Amino acid sequence: MLILDSDAETAAATARELANEGYETDVLTGTDVTAAEVRDDVACVITEAVFPETDGIELAQRLRFDRPSLPIVIYTDSGSERVASRALSAGVDEYVRKSDGTGALVTALEWLLKHAAPGTTIARDPLEGFMLASQMGIVVLDSNGVIVAANDRAAALFERGRHEIESRQYDDPTWRLTDVDGERLAEDDLPHRRVLNGETSVTNLRHGLELADGRRKYLSVNAMGVRDGPGDVVCSVADITAQVERERQLERYRTIVETSGDIIYAHDGEGTITLANHTFGEYMNRDRDKLIGTHIGDVLPEGAYETETKLIEALRQTDKTDRGRYEFELEHSTVGHRYLEGNISLLYDERWQFDGAVGVVRDITDRKNQAEELERRNASLDEFASIVGHDVRNPLNVIIGRAQLLRETEDVSHLEAIEANAKRIDELLTDLLTLARQGKAIEDPSPLSLRNVVTAAWGTVETGEATLEVSDELGTVLADRGRLHQLLENLIRNAIEHGGESVTVRVEPTTDGFAFTDDGVGIGPEKVDQIFEHGFTTNRRGTGLGLSIVSRIAEAHGWNVTLDENYEEGTRFCIHTHEE
């Protein structure tokens, strides 16, 4: 055996393995290969397909020219369908990948030498031998596309016997040849037609065919013209059905990722982003295509990146789970402040080494708002129960007691107390219902003239001799008209009840909203912390809910209302409608 290889160590190892099987070998490596000559006692040549200074298949053709019946085996690391097709066309007898090991090489040699007469090389057609021994599907076509020869592997790929496929057209209508997208394969795209139309070789022509039971199978075909053979074009055929299905599944996943309303991204173990969908780019206000290759810490909000990093480290330290969850906030470029929930899953390579993480982030702003609304309603129910259990019960007890006395004494003077306490209950219930209704979040505010709403609210309150001053510089405010009217009405009523009927009320703009001022007696420092609590009042006849309603309406708008404790000329409430 003559071994030709570019690597001396590999060639020596091959020679040792063959010696163990009883074969005598000579080895040529490096530049000696290009000048290789075959002695008469060489029974077979085993050659690499690629050398630094020459082509192994062309070398095989030169050696075959000197010894037409010399068996030649390509034993190569450069295994591919294209290399196999070239070797086949050049008349090589066998094609073995080094990755299959020397055992596969020994098996091929045994088959080759078994068919040779003692002391001579094999006297047979090389193409036929290659077809019989090859592990690939091989079909030979004539110029009309008729299959004139096929090996057993090809018949297995078509899931028919060799006698069923030989003599049939390659594009037999019963096979319904299509491309991988299901479109009928045009005649000019058939492998033999492309070769005969001038292409040197055809590589990785992918098409589908229909099997006898109706299933579809997908093949990869490499084709090349052949001389002095039974046909004109030889094709190697490989089953790529599983690969096509994987590609389709990946494409489905890619579509899901790209069209998902959730943020989806992945990064490697160093934090470099390897995948990002359009939603990720939208939320981070970045060009999605430019996110790939960017470090995740430069994209996520600072607090979110730190939390994600800690979560990944915690997951790597446990063997209970490789998934975790965290929450963070950000300012969306178009819809403002958002609450987000990130779900992280660790990624591992084929050696089970940490290789990064994939994140799926969902906008939970609506869920958060619903939870806060539910909490607010529960708080309102608690307030309702407290007021009903205390503030309403007191006048109700008075009514019951006076009614009993009226029944016993027939003294009608008790009716005045009964009527006053009934009115007190009516006022409490009215304010209580208002308090419950005004806390609901504003969903569709409108720009309103603050001056116009102030004037309208003043006209709905019994103001007596009180005076209203409205700054000409009051602008617009984004609010719900009805509830803003209620807020201002309660502030006006509060000013009149506590400042007297001749009080002066002034509404003026501030740097972050507007101020409501009266020149009444003011509020003592010992009472400042209580004024917005429900039930607190300094007016014996008040319900103590007016300023609670003001605070609740402000919160529903996303505003804040405070008392200016440094104001010494009466009372000054500041309604903060926006940041300075």
N, C-alpha and C positions, 0 to 999 in steps of 0.2 A: 504494500500500500504506500502511495506517495501522498504525504500530508503537506498542503500548502496553507500557510497561515501568516498573518502579519505580526502575531504575538508569539514570541518564542516560548514563553511559559505555558500558554494555552496549548500550543502545538505539542510540547513535551508531555503535558498531562494527557492529551488525547492519545499520543503514541503509547504511553504506559497502559492506559485502559485497554487499547486494542491488543497490546502484547499479552495482557492477562487473558485475553480471549483467544490467543494463539496466532495472531496476525503479526507478520513481519512488516516493519514500517521504515520508511525514510522520511526525513523532515526537511523542508525548505522554508525559511522565513526571511523577512526583511527584503532587501534588494535582490537576493538570490531568486526570489519567486519569478521576477520578470524574465529571467533567463532559463526557466525550468525546461528540462527535456525529459521525456518519458522513455525509460529503458524498456526493452522487450519483456523483461520479467515482471514489470509492474502490472498488477491485475486490476487496479482501480485507483483513481485519483480522488482525494478528498480535499476540497478547496473552500476557502472563505469566499464570500461574494464581493467583498470590498477590501482593497488594499490601498495604502497611501499613494502608491505610484502607478497603480494599474487597476483595471476592473476585473474581478474574479470571473465573471461570466464571459467576458471577451477572452480572457486567458483560457477558459474551458473550451471556447470555440477554436482557438488556435491549436490546443492539444488534440482536440477531436479531429482537426484537419489532418494532422500527422498520423493519428490512429483512429480511423472512423468508427471502429467497433469498441473503443475504449470506454468502459463504464466511468461515469463522472458523478460525484455526489457533491452538492453544495451543502456545506456545514457552516452555518453563519449565525452571527448575532443580529444581522440586519434583516430580521424576519418581517416580511410584509407581503401582501397579495401582489403588489407590483413587482417585487423582486422575484417572487415565485413565477409570475407570468413570463418575465424576461428569461428566467432559467429554462422554463419549459420550451419557449420558442427557440432557444439556443441548442436544444437537444440534450439537456442535462437529464440523467437517469433518475436522480432522487434529490429531494430537497428536505433537509433536516435542520431544525432550529437548535442552536446550542442550549437554549433554555430548556429543551426537552431532555438534555443529558446524553451521555455517551451510550446509554442503553438503547435509545432510539436509533443512534447511528449504527450500533452493532446489528440491530434488527434489520435495518435497511441493507447493510452489507451482506448479511446472511441470505436475504431474499435475492439480491443481485447475483451472488456467486452460485446460488443453488441452481439458477437457470443458465449457467455457463458450462460449456463442456470442460472436462478436466484439463487444466493447463492452458486454457484459452479464455478470452473475454467473451462477453455475451453477444451473441449474434442475433439481435432483434431490433425492431424499430424503437428508438429512444422515446418518442412521444407516447407510444403505447405503454412502454414500461413505466414512464412517469405517471401516466393516468392510473395504471393498476396499483402502484405503490403509494401514491400521494394520499395524504390525509385530507386534502382539499377536494372540493367538488370540481371536476374538470369536464367541460363539454367542448366539442369541436364542431364548428359550423362551416358549411360551404358558402359560396358567394350568394346563394339565394336565402340564406338563413336557416337552412335545414340542418338539424342536429344529426351529424353523421357518426359521431362517437361520443360516449359518455362513460364515466367510471361509476363505480357503485356509490361513491360518496355523493356524486351529483344526483343520481337516482334517488338516494335517501333524502336529499334536500327537496326534491320535487315530490317526494313521498309517492313515488311510482317505481315500477320495475324498469330496468334499463331498456328492455324491449318496448316499453310503453312510451319512452321519450325519444329514442332514436328513430329517425326518419320523420319526426314531427317538426313543424316550423317552430322556431324559437318564440315567435309571437302567436302561437296557436290560439285561436279565439277562445277556446275553453279555459285558458289560463287567465284571461282578462288582465293582461299586463297593464299596470298603471305606475305612475311615479308615487312617491311616498305620500303625496297629498291627495291621491285618488284620481288624478287626471290621467286619461288614456295616454300611453306612451306612443309618441309619434314615430312613424317608420324611420325617419332620419336619426332618431335617438337610439335605435336598437344597436347593440354592440358591434355586430358584424357590419352594419351599414356605415357606422362611424369610421371603422378601420378601413373599409374599402373605399370610403370617400376621402381618404388621405391622412387621417389621424395616425400617428406612429403607434400610439397605444391609448387605450381607454382605461381610466383609473376610477375606481369607486363609483361606478354607475349604480345608483340605488333605484330599485323598482320593486313593486309588489306583484304577486300572482295569487290566483285563487286555486286552492287545493280541491281535491275531489269531494271532500265533505263540506265545502263552502267556506272554510277558514281562509284567512289571508296570511301569507308569509312574505317577508321582505328580504331581498337579497342584495348583496354588494357584488358587482361583477367587474373584473378586470379583463381586458381583451387585447390581443395582439395578433398581427398577421403571422402566419407560419409558412415556411417553405418545405417542399418535399414531404408533406404529410397527407393524411387522408382527407383533409379539408383545407380551408383558406384562413380561418380565424379560430384561435384557441382561447377559451375563456376559463378563468378560475372563478368559482362561485362560493360565496360564504353567506351563512344565515345571519342576518342582522335584525331579526324580528324583535328580540328583546331590547336591542339598542334603540330601535325606532320607538318602541313602546315607552322606554325610559325618556326619550327625547320629548314625546308627546306629553307624558306626565309632567316633565319639567316645564314644558310650555304652559300647561294648565296651571301649575303652581305659580309660574311667572305672571300669568294673567290675573290670578287671584291676588297676588302681592301688589301688582300695579293698580288694580281697580279697587283695592280695599280702602275703606274709609279710615281704617286704623293705621297708625304709624308702624311701619315694619322696617327693621334695619338689622344688619349683622356686622360685627367687627372681629378681627383676628385677636390673637393673644396679646398683641402689642397695643391694641386699641384702634388700629387702622380700619376705617369703614370699608367693607367689601360689598355690601348690598344696601340699597336705600330706595324706598318707593317714593312716588310723587307726593304722597301725604306727608312724609317725613320732611321733604323739602319745603312744602307749603307751611307747615307748623313752625319750622325753624327759620322761615324767611330766607331760604338759601336755594340756589340752583341745584336741583337734584343731581344732575350729571357731575357737578363739581364736588359733591359730597364724597363720592368714591375716592378713596385714597387719603381723605382727611381724617385726622384723629378725632375720635368720638368726644374727647374732652373739649375740643374747640367748637363743638356743635350743640351739645346738650347744655341747658342752663347749669351754672356752676354747682349749685346745690344738688341738682339731679345727677350730674356726673359723679360727684363724690359719693352719693348714696348708692348709685349703681355699682361703683367700684367696690365699696364695702360689702354689698350684697354678693357680688361675684366671689370675693375672697371668702366670705362665709360659706357659700355653696361648695367651694373647692375644698373646704376643710371638713365637710361632712359627707358621709356615704349614704345618707338617708334620701336625699333628693338632689336633682341637678336643676331645679326650677325655683324661682322666687318672684316676689312681687314688691313693688314700692310705688309711692306716689310723689308727685312733684307738681309745681305750678309754673306757668309761663305766661308771657304777654303775647297773644296772637296778633299777627300783623293787621288783621281785619276785624276780628270779633272780640278783641280785648282779652281780659284775664280768663285763663282756662285752668281747670284742674285735670291732671292726667294720671293715669294708672299704668305703670310699666310692668310687663311680665317678661322675665329674663329666663332663658334656657341656655345652659352651657353646651359648647361644642367640643368634640374630641376628634383627634386624627385616628388613623388606622392603628396606631400603637397605643391608643387610649391616653394620649397626652393632651392636656388642655390646649385648645386651639381657638378660643374666642367665645363669643356669645351671640345669640340672636335675641332681638328685643321686639316685642309687640306691645305698642302703647295705645291705650284707648282713652278718648276724651270722656271724662266722667263728670263734666261740669253740670249737666242736667241732673245727674244722679245726686251730686252734692247739694245742688239747689233744692231738690225735692226733699232730701234728708233734713236740710236746714228749715225748710218750710214746715215739714212734719214736726220738727222740734219746736218751732215757733207756735204751731197750733196747739201742741201739748202744753206749752207754757201758757197759752191763752186760756186753755181749759182750766189749768190750775188757778189762774187769776180769776176766772169766772166763778169757780167753786169757792174761792176765798171770799170774793165780794158777796156772792149769794149767801154764803154761810155766816158772814159777819155784818156787812154794811146793810144788806136788805133785811136781815133778820131783826135788827134793832127797831126800825120803824114798823116792821110787821108786828112785833111784840107790843109796841105802843098801840097800834090799831086794835089788836085783840083785847088788850086790857081796857082801853077806853070804850070799846063796844060792850064789854061786860058791865062796866060801870053805868053806861047809858041804859042798858037793859034793867039794871037794878034800881037806878035812881031816876030814870027818865029825864035826866038833866041834859038838855040839848047842847050845852056848852061843850060837851065832849066831842061833838061832831066837827068842831073846828080843828081839834088835834088829829082826829081821824083823817080829815081831808088833807091836812098839811103833810102827814106822814105818807098818805097814799100818793100825793104829788112827789114826795121825796123818792118813793120807790120807782115811780114812773121815770124820773130824771136819771136815777141810777141805772135802770134797765136800758134807757135810750143811750146813755154814754157807754154802757157796757157793750152793747151791740156795735156801736161805732168803733170802740176799741178793738173788738174782735175782727171787724171787717177791714179796718185801715191797715193792718199789719201785712196783708197779702202783697207780695212783691209786684212792683210795676213792670209789666211786660212790654207795653207799647207806648212809651212816653212821647210827647209832642213838644216842639218849641212854643213856648207861651210868653206873652208879654206880662212880666211880673207886675207892672203898674196896673194893668187892666184887671188882673185877678185880685190884687189888693183892694182896689176900688169896689169890685163886685162883692167881695167878702164883707167890707165895711157896711155895705148897704143892706146886708141880711142880719145885722146885729142891732139890738136896741142900744144905741150909743149915747142917747141923751145929749148933753152939752159937750161931750168929748170931741177932740179935734184930731184930724188925720193930716199928717204931712208926708207926702210921697216924693222922694228925690226924682228929679228929671233924668238922672243918669241910670236909673234902673233899666236893665236890659231884658233879655229873654232868658228863660230857664227851661230845661228839658224836664217835663213833668206830666203827671196825669192831672187834668184840670180840676176834676171833682175833688180829688184828695188834697191838692194844693189849696183849693178854696177852703176845705175843712180845717187844714192846718192853720191858715191865716185867721179864720173865723174864731178858732179856739184861743189863739194868741190875743186877738182883739177882746174877746169876752173876758179872758183872764186879766187883761190890763184894766178894763172897766170895773170888774168885780173887786180888784185889790187896790186900784189907784184912784177910784172915785169917778163920778160921772163927768167931771170937768178935766179929766186927764188928757194929756196930749200924746198922741202916738206918732212915731216917725219910722218909716221904712226906707232904708238907704243901702246902696251897694257896699260890699267889702271885697277884699282881694280874692276871696275864695267862695263867695256866695252873697248873702245879704244879711242885714241886721234889722231886728224889730225892737224898737226902744219905746219906753214910756217914762214919764216924769213923775211917776207915783212914789210910794213910800219905799220901794225897793224890797229886797229880800235879805234878811239877816244872815250872817255867815254861819250861824249854827244850823240853818235850815237848807243850805245850799245842796248838800249831798242827798236830800230827800225829795227835792221838788219834782223829779220825773217819776217817782214811785207812785204806783196806783194807790189811790185812797188818801194820799197826803194832800191836805188843804189847810189854809189858815182862815178860810171863810166857813163859818158855822153852817151855812146853808149850801155850800158847794159839795160836789160829789167826789172831788179829789182825783178825777180821771181826765180832766182837760189837758194837762201837760203830758200825761202818759200817752194820750192820743197824738199830740204833737210829735212826741219822740218816735212813736210807732210809725206815723206817716213818713217821717224823715228817713227812718231805716228802710222802709219799703221802697224808697227812691234811691237808696244807696247813699244817702246824705247822713250828716251828723248834726245834732243841735246841742249847743252848749250855752251855759250862762256866763256872761262876762262878770266875773267876781270883782274886777277892778273899777267897774262903772259905779259912780257915787251919786248920780243925779236921778236915780230911779232904777228901772230894770232894763237890762239889755240882753236879748237872746240873739245868738249868732247861728245862722243856718248855713252850714258848710256844704255847698252843692258840688264843689269840685276842688281839686288840689290847686295850691297857689302856683 
